[in-house]
Amino acid sequence: MNQRKVERLMPFIVALEREPFKRSHLRVRHLIERVSETTGIHADISSSTLMRLHEAFLEDPLGRAHNSPKRGPYTSELQIDLFVEIVDDLYLCKKPLSGAALYVEFRKLLKQLHPDEKAISRSTFYEWLNQLAVFKVLNAQQGFKQARAEFRTSKSRMSDVGFLERAEIDAVHISTWILVDGAPSIVDFILYMMIEVKTRMIMGYHLQSGKGETAPGYRECILNGIGQKSNPDIWPTCGVPSILVGDAAQAFLSRSLKKLTTTAGITHQTTPAAKPYHKPFIERFFGTLRKQFCLRCAGYLGTLANPSGISRAKPPKGLLTLDEFESQLFSYITSIYHKNLHSGLGCSPEEEWKRQVALIGEISEPRNLEKLKTLRCEEHQRVVKQGSVVVENIYYFCQELHDLLLKEGRHRNKNEVTVLMDEEDLATVTLVYLSRQGEVQFEAQATNPVVRGMSMKRWKSLTKYEQIHGPEPDQPSTSQTKKKKRKQRRPAVNTEELNRHKGVLKRPITKSASPDGPSVSDLIDEFMKEDK
């Protein structure tokens, strides 16, 4: 952002800040004419340019094209402000100075303002200078067209990486009409996709019901991408990419996902927030997916920004079931996208994949794939009681572990085990126990039949629903069946003991208290009122 241009157009930016409809081009054009007449400033700018300047000013009021430099232990706030002023005046302009000349000017001004303060080193100054946003620097020095051209060139350089060097992963939200048990209903999906940049092949995907992105969803997509598919002739992708790029979603930044990528030998790389162009290939594929697949599915409702026009009140005809939807998605990826001509490759993604495989040799899935699948389980530390453990109010029983504890004579001790739980299927868990012979693993089954094939997210929502509304009729409850304790009757009040209470009662109680009569607190309140 050019600071001088912002200062000249500041009346327009202030007027736009007070305008209630800031995204209306007609309102903004009228605003420019009105402010020009009142102030006498002739501003030859369009409405979109003023909107862009207004947004940039709100994000960065001081006109900085970068975040503030990191302040070291011996760096004063004065030097940071002085650096920003010099960069705005002498570097973000049409004829910028070099880095060495900027550093000379920086030291000269600092010596004039504070002669006793020691300036930062040349390397620190250059490090701050390299933190500037490249696009904004080129925009200020050479113009918007040159900056855009440089960005597109960098995008093409991104695609020049080697085979299986870079892969991108992201999730897209899909809302559509689906037949559930024969009845139409609106279902929200999250589709996780993983694409290989060199060949544009889809390495793997995972379809999850619900609205929020989760770490297990990313984990299943990665495992599906690096492993060999059930039909390698139809879908030949497998192998471990060197770098996996994802956005700054909380699910992608989870510790369990980073542990999975580290164990697989993948570099976990995160793009800045609200910067989708740092992973352009997966974003471009999502646009192709919506145009070629989603819009052709009966009942697709589109997104909030780009609705498809289908009514949410009345379902259309020809709806699909969940299995049919996933089957058609699989057919689209393998039969249409992988085999059609790609404009960026000059051939189909499948042909490019086979050509790369022929150059480097056969590719196989990682050897430690089974170990990686166990890493998708969340670890919980629990105490075994009679061969049972409880996780998230779900009881799991293992007869083999119970017999082992009886054999070792530890059945009365507090034996801790590590519970490995797959949050996509709560029916079974793996119990890791350290016995006298070493570490052994057992499989425990859930005693509640409700959790079979259920995910953790679904289980928590179901238990929360039952806490508020109660269990649905003719449906098994999520709570475990326990023997209800009989409610004990309230014992009769001992009046003699009340009389001996220190200073509470001054005369004996003449009224007997039965179990069905008033409580002790009521009697005490009654006699305290009489004493007053």
Buried (B, 14 or more C-beta within 10 A) or exposed (E): BBBEBBEEBEBBBEBBEEBEEBEBEEBBEEBBEEBBEEEEEEBEBEBEBBBBBBEBBEEBEEBBBBEBBEEEEEBBEEBBEBBBBBBBBBBBBEEBBEBEEBBEBBBEBBEEEBEEEEBBEBEBBBEBBEEBEEBBBBBBBBEEEEBEEBBEEEEEEBBEBEBBBBBBBBBBBBBBBBBEEEEBEEBBBBBBBBBBBBBBBBBBBBBBEBEBBBBBBBBBBBBBBBBBBEEEEBBBBBBBBBBBBBBEBEBBBBEBBBBBBEEBEBEBBBBEEEEEEBBBBBBBBBEEBBEEBBEEBEBBBBEEEEEBEBEEEEBEEEBBEBEEBBEBBBEBBBEEBBEEEBEEBEEBBBBBBBEBBEEEEEBEBBEBBEEBBEBBBBEBEBEBEEBBBBBEEBBBBBEBBBEBBEEEEBBEEEBEBBBBBBBBBBBBBBBEBEBEEEEEEBEBBBEBEBBEEBBBBBBEEBBEEBEEEEBEEEEEBBEEEEEEEEEEEEEEBEBEEBEEEEEEBEEEBEEEBEEEEBEBEEBBEEBEEEEE
